[in-house]
Amino acid sequence: MKKLRVTVNGVSYEVDVEVLEDEDDIGAGYGFPSSTSAPPAARVPTGGNAGGAAPAPAPAKAAAPTASPSTGDDKNVLTSPIAGVIVEVKVKAGDSVSENDSVVIIEAMKMNTNVSSPVSGKVKEVRVSSGDAVQQGQVLLTFE
């Protein structure tokens, strides 16, 4: 039990609170370190299971893929770094662009991602338009 002081509408109250999960332990199930002395596998969940087996450890996470907009050695191709929906294509065939100019905006998980040109040059072909769903690695533009 913890004793806390809570103020509601300017009136202070002293209350006793039973801590079921400490703030530092909230992320323990997601691979974050725990503030308690017992390792996560040795802790007993609130629902009981005191005599049962310890939970299985979380599987190792694979390395996250890098968000490289170009493919391998072909610098004249711009590919999508993520899966999502095309919000805006800022260039058209024949336009000149500089390296790192924003050329496409992709929405994924309600966030917009600017995709930049990997090279300076002229846009040869635009293979997507606004509203198109794209997959990671899909060709968006080609350059001359």
C-alpha positions in Angstrom: 0.0 0.0 0.0 1.1 3.5 -0.7 -0.2 6.7 0.9 -0.8 9.5 -1.7 -2.1 13.0 -1.5 -4.7 13.7 -4.3 -6.1 17.2 -4.9 -9.5 17.4 -6.6 -11.1 20.8 -7.3 -8.7 22.4 -4.8 -9.4 20.0 -2.0 -6.6 17.7 -0.8 -7.3 14.1 0.3 -4.9 11.6 1.7 -5.6 8.2 0.2 -4.2 4.7 0.6 -3.5 3.0 -2.8 -2.7 -0.6 -3.5 -0.1 -0.7 -6.3 -0.9 -3.6 -8.7 1.8 -2.6 -11.2 4.6 -0.2 -10.7 5.1 2.4 -13.4 8.7 1.1 -14.0 7.3 -2.4 -14.5 4.7 -1.5 -17.2 7.2 -2.1 -20.1 8.7 -5.2 -18.6 6.5 -7.5 -20.8 7.8 -5.6 -23.8 11.5 -6.2 -23.3 12.2 -3.2 -21.2 14.2 -3.6 -17.9 12.2 -4.0 -14.7 12.7 -2.1 -11.5 11.9 -5.1 -9.3 14.6 -7.5 -8.1 12.9 -10.6 -9.6 13.4 -11.2 -13.3 10.2 -11.0 -15.4 10.0 -14.8 -15.9 10.0 -15.4 -12.1 7.2 -12.9 -11.3 3.7 -14.3 -10.6 0.9 -12.7 -12.6 -1.9 -11.0 -10.5 -4.4 -13.7 -11.5 -2.6 -16.5 -9.6 -0.7 -19.4 -11.3 1.7 -19.5 -8.4 2.4 -23.2 -8.9 2.4 -23.0 -12.7 5.2 -22.7 -15.1 7.0 -19.4 -15.7 5.9 -17.6 -18.9 8.0 -18.3 -21.9 10.6 -15.7 -22.7 9.9 -13.2 -25.5 11.3 -14.3 -28.9 14.4 -12.4 -30.1 13.5 -9.5 -32.4 14.9 -9.5 -35.9 16.8 -6.4 -36.9 14.5 -3.7 -38.4 14.9 -3.2 -42.1 16.6 0.0 -43.2 14.4 2.5 -45.0 16.6 2.9 -48.1 14.6 4.5 -50.9 16.8 3.1 -53.7 17.4 -0.5 -54.7 20.8 -2.0 -54.6 23.2 -0.6 -57.2 20.5 1.0 -59.4 20.6 4.6 -58.4 18.2 5.5 -61.2 15.2 3.9 -59.5 13.4 5.2 -56.5 11.5 2.5 -54.5 9.1 2.8 -51.6 10.8 2.5 -48.2 7.5 1.5 -46.6 4.1 0.1 -47.4 1.4 2.6 -47.5 -0.8 4.9 -49.6 0.5 7.6 -52.0 -0.7 11.0 -50.7 1.1 13.2 -53.2 3.5 12.8 -56.1 5.4 16.1 -56.3 7.0 15.5 -59.7 6.1 14.4 -63.2 8.0 12.9 -66.1 10.6 15.4 -67.4 11.0 17.3 -64.2 14.5 18.0 -62.9 15.2 17.2 -59.3 18.2 17.5 -57.0 19.4 14.8 -54.6 17.3 14.7 -51.4 14.4 16.7 -52.9 11.1 15.4 -51.6 9.4 13.8 -54.6 6.6 11.6 -53.0 4.6 11.5 -49.8 3.4 8.2 -48.5 0.9 7.7 -45.6 1.4 4.7 -43.4 -0.3 4.3 -40.0 -1.8 7.8 -40.2 1.7 9.4 -40.6 3.1 11.0 -43.7 6.6 10.1 -44.9 8.5 12.2 -47.3 10.4 10.1 -49.9 13.4 12.0 -51.3 15.3 11.6 -54.6 18.4 9.5 -54.3 20.0 11.3 -57.2 20.1 14.6 -59.0 18.7 14.4 -62.5 15.6 14.2 -64.7 12.5 12.1 -63.9 12.1 9.6 -66.6 8.9 7.9 -65.5 6.4 8.2 -62.6 4.9 4.8 -61.8 2.4 5.8 -59.1 -0.3 8.4 -58.5 -2.2 9.8 -55.5 -4.4 7.2 -53.8 -2.3 4.2 -55.0 -1.4 1.5 -52.4 2.3 0.6 -52.5 4.4 -2.1 -51.0 7.8 -1.7 -49.5 10.4 -2.0 -52.3 7.9 -1.1 -55.1 9.3 1.2 -57.8 7.8 4.7 -57.5 10.0 6.6 -60.0 12.8 6.1 -62.5 15.4 8.7 -63.4 17.4 9.2 -66.7 
